[in-house]
């Protein structure tokens, strides 16, 4: 684990004892800090009994603590801990801030921070992959992988690659990333912010923490992202806050099987810019892009059955995230080829972000709580099958799809109406595909079955 003398003799309270919370407690204890810990669940409290003080921070005096460490899942706009900590003059922080405080004591390293509404998991994993394939010691952290504090420090010359949600940035005060990226900003998580402007401001704070000589790259395809880029470019030397040139990489995209579609072209270009800033050559980047295997549940090519490709995009929990998946498979031959399984717990009452790509959809199969609403929205534009359950949607899609078509799970919704999380939803889709013979390698069609009738 990571330990640091900076925590010795200090006093912290840790609220929430899931993976990152427990790693935080262990780091602080091993560093000589005095720790008070709390979780509603009894099991983690029992695990810490005798090693940390166990007390609910909502019921004790907070004056004198050096920090209240909370999970990013704690809603600071509604949870009473925020007001109690403010009244006591104690900062509310997260594990990434503790990492930032420990940095001066770690072997010489660099940090990459990646944020955005959509695409940050893929871009973060891809950046890590590019570095790793080039022989650069690299470690994932933040919103992806294992808690960074629970991992061994990298050797000198290593690079920490962090996926950072707005929630994590809210809990961070001093992480000056050597290189940072903002992919896009679209409406999401507005239950945690006063309005969209406040959400966009939270994303922008990642760059405000940087020094002017540090590097930042931006997607710049939406106005809010462009606004952050322009503000950063105005305060930095030329070339340190740039819009990515995705189309410079477009001639090579055909060689990247797990990075298809315009959104992945942008993700790849941002990852390439970050990797090159770390010293990789263009040739090393191209080799890494070609060998990237993708992420589970994010445009994951699961295989094919009778020439029909199955794609698991369960991580697409809002329409803006689904839109790129629909754009990735344009019509071929006889026409639209996407059999789109969508629905769940809706985050918004429209599919406006997806509308420009309805022409790519052969049929939509609506499921879950949002199913009837989505069906009403889609029926004026595409053929719709109202299914309710995923098993029924997969069965009907398999019956309708021809060789060359794509069965795409990209729900544009949260999963909590029918599944524990998006991962459970994606695994269910994987199991259903396997039951009907989906294999590991996509099969090329010898002819277009749709035009052979």
Number of C-alpha atoms within 10 A of each C-alpha: 14 23 25 20 14 17 21 15 12 17 17 23 25 28 25 22 22 13 12 22 25 22 21 29 28 21 22 27 18 17 18 17 21 20 20 21 26 22 18 11 11 9 10 17 20 10 11 18 11 9 14 19 15 18 16 16 20 14 8 9 12 21 14 12 19 16 21 22 24 24 20 20 9 16 16 18 13 12 10 13 20 18 14 18 20 13 11 13 15 18 17 23 21 26 26 26 20 27 20 16 16 17 20 12 12 15 13 13 18 18 20 24 26 31 28 24 21 24 22 24 23 22 27 30 23 27 29 25 25 28 27 15 17 16 11 17 17 23 23 22 21 22 20 17 12 15 20 25 26 19 15 11 18 17 13 12 12 19 23 20 26 28 23 23 21 22 21 24 23 20 21 22 20 17 21 19 24 20 25 25 31 28 26 22 25 18 15 18 14 13 11 16 17 10 12 16 12 13 22 23 14 17 26 24 16 28 26 16 15 19 13 17 15 17 23 32 25 26 24 22 14 12 12 18 22 19 14 22 23 16 14 20 18 11 13 16 13 10 13 17 27 20 22 22 17 19 13 10 14 14 8 13 20 12 14 20 14 20 25 19 18 17 21 22 21 25 24 27 24 29 28 28 25 28 24 16 14 17 13 18 13 13 9 17 23 18 15 22 26 17 16 18 17 20 17 17 24 22 28 21 23 20 21 26 20 18 23 23 25 27 25 28 28 30 29 27 24 27 23 20 24 25 22 23 27 23 21 18 19 16 16 12 12 12 15 18 26 30 28 26 27 28 32 26 21 24 17 14 11 14 19 13 15 19 15 12 17 19 17 21 25 22 24 27 28 28 26 25 19 23 24 16 16 25 22 12 17 18 13 9 13 16 14 22 19 17 22 19 17 23 16 17 24 23 14 15 24 20 9 13 22 20 20 23 30 25 26 30 33 29 32 30 26 22 25 15 15 16 16 10 14 20 16 15 24 24 15 15 24 19 13 17 24 16 9 13 13 21 16 13 13 17 16 13 14 9 12 16 16 15 10 7 5
